[in-house]
Amino acid sequence: MSILDGIDGSFRVKDLSLKDKTALAEEIRDVIFKACRENGGHLSANLGIVETMLALYSVFDFPKDKLIFDVGHQCYAHKILSGRKDGFKNIRTDGGLSGFPDREESEYDAFGAGHAGTSLAAGLGFCEARDRADDDYYVVDVVGDGAFVNGLNLEALTASQKKPKKYIVILNDNGMSINKNKNGVYTFLSKRSTKKGYLKGKRAIKKVFGDSFVTGFLRKVRGFIKRIFNGVNVIEQFGFKYVGVVDGNDLKGLTDIMERIKTVAKEKAVFLHVKTVKGKGVKRAEERADLYHGVGKSLSCGCGNFSAALGEKLVSVIEKDKKVVAITAAMKDGTGLAAVEKAFPDNFIDAGIAEEYAVTLAAGMAAGGLKPVFAVYSTFLQRGYDEILHDVCLQKLPVVFCVDRAGLVGADGKTHQGVFDLSYLTHLPGMTVLAPSCINDLNAAIDYALSLSAPVAVRYPKERCGAEREVPPYTETLWERVKSGDKLNILAVGPDMISVALGYADGKDGVGVISARCVKPLDYRMLNDIKNAPVITLEENSVYGGFGDSVRRALSDTDDGKPAFGIISLGVKDAFVKHGSLKRQREENGLDEKSVAAAAERLLRGLTDNKNIKR
């Protein structure tokens, strides 16, 4: 029987010997590796943080003590140790465990987290609630080095110079957020105390003098010297006792230190800076931790077809126009911009995990005469909403947003579904929103976006669905007739919905399919051409406030306020979509051929009330 078979919570980890804990670390790595190979997931960071999790479970009492992650993708060992090891093999699958902390899944998940920057504010909130209720427990934040410098975390850090007791922040420093960190604050924290002499000095003091009073004295001397050479530690100016840098993969040493800081935290909040090896235990993941940060099934790596095409397109654009500058928020590989960095490093900017900053940086660049292109996942662009409104659209600045991973995303689940961008972008005055249907269409959309001298969002999924085809320029027609019909027209947004529409319309005379590749503004000329037949709108976006609502308003803009014929809008239901297969997610939200067929039947029978449609 393996050691892991006997683990179902913190109290069982505490009972293990160091030898067993060391063996358990390798068992956990093996479980993580196999699950990621089978289902995809976040591999490198989870391999690197195993010993840190074991040390935490050896010292603290979860779930009484609260463990909060930032960002949540590094929670795999925590899930295995908290009674979910048997279900871990089904992580990210239909009905399986979420790939992120989820309060609905387990009491051990104190706070849900799929986006970066939330842990310090949430942790301080827990402390406030605890102290007001006169409860007694520790609050522990585990923060990735890239996430720590997110604006929300910095706001929480600097809001007060006094921090609550029994509050511990652990900075998991593996030198990377997803790609190599270049952030100024991160460099400040790491530069001096990661020097070999400093780390060797710490170990030598303890080796010679043990835990005697001499050790304490010499540590004070070392700390004094460190402050002279390193300047004032900025973390301590905001109410923390700073401890670091500590080897986060040294299970014994880290456990001993956590025991000590647990005592210290009774009187003062503690900031523990640990250094871990991202990808530890798997050679290829250690060597290319960025590439193996997030993997698909069979450990497949790399960006999607649309993302790769964007990188190639921007390289060709920058060759001709050096005013074009590509921006990413710590996602150069996922968005395809690594190709731009390689070809034109001076025309590439990585803003780190700071989408708000990236948006306003782009606004300033545009105001100064450059042509910024910000490539970002749909779910992360949400974080910069106010900046898009206030800094870009209000000032009519020509920023191009390349909105990657738009629509349903499958295994990543609730926190990462890109199903709100059409709603929050189309209601902004002056914003043009494009949804290309294939790679050729994406290239045409980028050319059109850069020509407009206005805010533009270009929205696309990770992978291409359906065959490539020649497309007309956007200057010629905003929408594209993919299949003609005079009895019923399906207005589909994006390649996947066009594929669904064509699947239903195949072999059916009179059923037309239109690629609504310009979501805003609508193609009123084509709308006028099809207004005498029923319409189905199809979008991987919330059914509320999206493309369907815009079409409904346009078709209702008549003297009597009613469309000439029926319209049914199919989109994502008013609920957060759980992780699982894209097939299931589309079926549950009425975005498959069967649902389109049911809607078409009702329309053609004259039933036009959306409330009568089973969705």
C-alpha positions, 0 to 999 in steps of 0.5 A: 500500500502506498503512503498516499492511500492513508492520507485524507487530511492534514492530521494524517500528514502530521503523523508521518515521518520525514522519510515517509513525507519525502516518499509521499512527495514523489507519489503526489508528483506521480499522481499530478503528472499522470492526471495532467497527461490524461486530462491536461492541466497546469503541470509545472507549478504544481510539481514545484510546490509539492514540498511547500504543501506538505510542510503547510499540512504538517504545521497548520490545521486545515480546514480550520485554518484557511488556505487561500491560493493566488492564482488557483492553478497551483492547488493540485497537491492541496486537493490530493492532501485534502481528501480528494486523491481518489477523484483527482484522476478525473480532474477537469473532466465532466463531473470531476474535480475543478482545476482550481479551488472551488468553495462548492467542492470542498471545505478545504477550499476557503476561497475560489481563485482562477484569476491572479491578484485576489489572495491578499485582499481575500486573506485580509477579509478573512482576518477581519471576519475572524477577529470581529467574530472572536474566532481563532485560526490562521489565514495563509495565502500562497501567492505565485511570484507573478501574481504578487505584483498584480495591482489588486495585491499591491493595493491590499499590501499598501492599504495599511501599515498594520497587518492582522496577527495570525496572517501569513503570506507565502510567496512561491518564487519559481522565477516565473509567472508563466514566462520568466518574470521581469517585474521590478518588485519581483527583482527587488525581492529576489536580487540580494537574498538569492545570492549563494553567499547569503543562503550558504551563510544561513546554513553554515550558522545553523550547522555550527551553532545549532539553535543556540543563543549564538545562532540567534545573535549571528542571525541578527548580525547577518540581518543587520548586514543584509539591511545595510547592503540590501536597503530597507525591505519594502515588505516590512514597511507594510506590517509584515515580518519578512522571512526569506529566501527559503528553499521551498523544496527542502521539506525538513528545513521548510517545515522547521521554519513554518513551525517558527513562523507559526509562533511568530505570527501570533504576534505579527503577520509574516511574509515567507519568501520560498524559492521552488523549482517549477516543474520539479521531478520531470526533466522536460518540465524543469527545462521548459517550465514555461512550455509545460505551465499548462498542457493539453492531453498527452502533455501537448504544449503550445498555443492554438491555431488562431493564436499562432496565426495572430503571431505570424500575422503581426510579424508580417504587419510589423515588418511593414509598419514599426508603429505596431507594438504587440502587448501581452499580460504574461501570456506570450506563448498562449497568445502567439506573441512569442513569435513577435518577441523573437522577430521584433523584440523592440515591438513587444511588451510583456506587462506581466499579470497586470491587465489593467496596466496593459490596457492603459499602457496601450491607451497612452501608446495610442495617444502618442501615435503608436498602434498597440495590439493587446493580445489577451484571453477573454476571461482576463480582459474582464479585469481591465473593463474600466480601463477599456471604457475610461482610457480607450473608448472615451478618448476614441483611441486606436487600440486593437484588442485581440481577444483569445480563448473567446467562447466556451473553453471546456476543462478550465471551467467557471473562472475561464469561460470567455462567454461575457466579452460580447456583452461587455464590449458591444455596449461601449460607444465607439467600440468595433467588435469583430469575430473572424470565422477562420484564419484567413478571416482573422488576417482580414480582421487584423488589417481592418482593425488597424485601418480604423483608427478607433478601438477594435476588439477581434474575438476568436477561440483557441482552435480553428473549427471547420475548413479554411476558405477565402473571405471577402474584405471587411470593407466590402461586406461586414457579414459573409453569406456562407450558405444562401437561404430564403426560408430561415437564416442562422446568424452565427458568431465565430467558427464553432457556431458557424460549424454548428449552423452548417451542420444543421443546414446541410442538405436543407433548401432554404436554410441560410447561414451567415457569418456575423463576423462583425458583431458591432456594428451590425451589417444593416444592409444584410439584415434588411435583405433577410428581414422577411424570413425567420432568424436564429442567432447563435453565439458562444456568449451570454444570451443576455446582452450579447449579439442576439439582443442586438439583432433583436433590437435592430429587427424590432426597430419598426413602427410597431416595435415588432420584428416582421418575422420570428427570431430566437437567440441561442446563447449561454444560459444565465449561469456559470459554466462548469469545467468539462468537455466542450461537447457537454457545455454546448449541449447544456447551453443549447448550442448544438445542432439538436438545439438549432433544429428544435429552434428552427422547427418552432420558428417555422411553425410560427412559435416565436416566443423565446420562453417556449423554447427549451434551452 
